[in-house]
Each structure stands twice: as structure tokens, then as C-alpha cells.
């Protein structure tokens, strides 16, 4: 299998889009030469690159969580929503502390 080498400026474009629009934005699918929803394209790339070795790597749980993030959003999405609703950074910090305390040890 070979991979295409794309110019740095088009890679940078997708990085810019990801940083500025997150999972709700669109990325450029270089193979199809069109914009696609970031969530769909990321899921496709993850599945295509690792699905056949995920069990061998012992990473099925982690990949499943990556798909959960793609479907439900990240902690950053939750924190931005909280700030948007309340306008208070203190509420976001409290939420972050609560989420961190709820993590399995």
C-alpha cells in the first residue's frame, strides 16, 4: 500500500479548519477533493487505518471511546456549551473538577 503525499499548505488548511471549527466543521477529503463533515471523515480514517489491527494492539476500548467523542463531542464541547449557557468561567471550572473527580482511578 502506498500513500499520497499532499502539499503542506493543504494539510495546514485542514489543521486550521479543525482548530477553528472542531468536530462540527468540515475538512477536505483529499481523495474525493471535496469538503466532508469532520466527524465522518475522522471516523472513516480511524476505521480504515486501524480497524484490522485494533484487537491485535489491544486498543478496542480506546477506539470505541474515540467514536463516542465523535458522536457526542469532547469535554471541550461540553465546557464551551456550559460557558455559553452560563457565561461564567467558575461554572466551567467546577464542571471540569467534577468530571476529573469522576474519572476511574
N, C-alpha and C positions, 0 to 999 in steps of 0.2 A: 504494500500500500504506500502511496506517495501523497504528500500534502502539497497544496499550492502555497506559494509564497506570495503574500499580498503586500503592497506598498505600505510603509509605516503610516502614511497620512490617513489611509482608510481604516487602519486598525485604531489609530488615535481618534478618529471620528466616532467609532463605536464606544471607545472608552469615555469620551466626552458625553455621549448620549446616556451611557449607563450612570455616570456620576450625576448628571443633571436631571435625569428623568426616572432613574431607578427602574424597578421591575414593572412599573406601569407605562414605561416608554416603549419606543420601538428601536430595534437595532437593524443594521443592514445585514441581510443574509447574502454573503458574498457569492455563494454558489448560484443562488437564484437571482441575484442582482436586484433585490427588492427589499423594502422595509418589512419587518415582521414584528409582532409583539415580543418584547424581551422575554417574557415568561415562557412562551412557546419555543423560541429559538434556544434558550438556555437549556430547557428540558430535553430538547432534541439532541443538542450537542452532548450533554451529560450521558444520556442513554446511548448514543451512538459510540462514544469513546470508551465507556467503561462497563456497559451492561454485560458484556460477555466475560468480564473478569471480576465483577464486583464480589461474587461469592469467594472466589479464589483469594481476593485481597481481604476478605473478612469485613467488608465495609457496607453491607446491605443496609444496616440500620442508619448509617450516616447519609447514604444516598437517599433513603426514604425521607429523612428529615430535610434534605435539600429540596425534595419535591414538595414537602409540606410548606416550606418557606415560599416556594414559587406559587403555590396555591393560595396561601393565607397571608403572605407578606412576612417581612422580617421584624425584629424588635425595633429597628429604626422606624419602620412604618407605623408600628403601634405608638411609639413615642411622639412622632410627628402628629399623629391623629389626636393624641392626648393634649399636646400643646395647642393644636388648632381648636379643640373644644374648650379648653380652659384658659389659654393664654398665660399659663403660669409654669415657669420652669421648675418651681418647687414640686408641683404635681408630677411632672415628668421624672424628676429625680426620685421621688417617693415610689413611683411605679417601677423604675429601674432597680431600686433597692429591693422591692418586693419580689420582682422577677428573679433577681440574683439569689435571694434567700430561698426561693422555691426550687432552685436547681438541685438535681440529685448530687449527693456527695460521693 
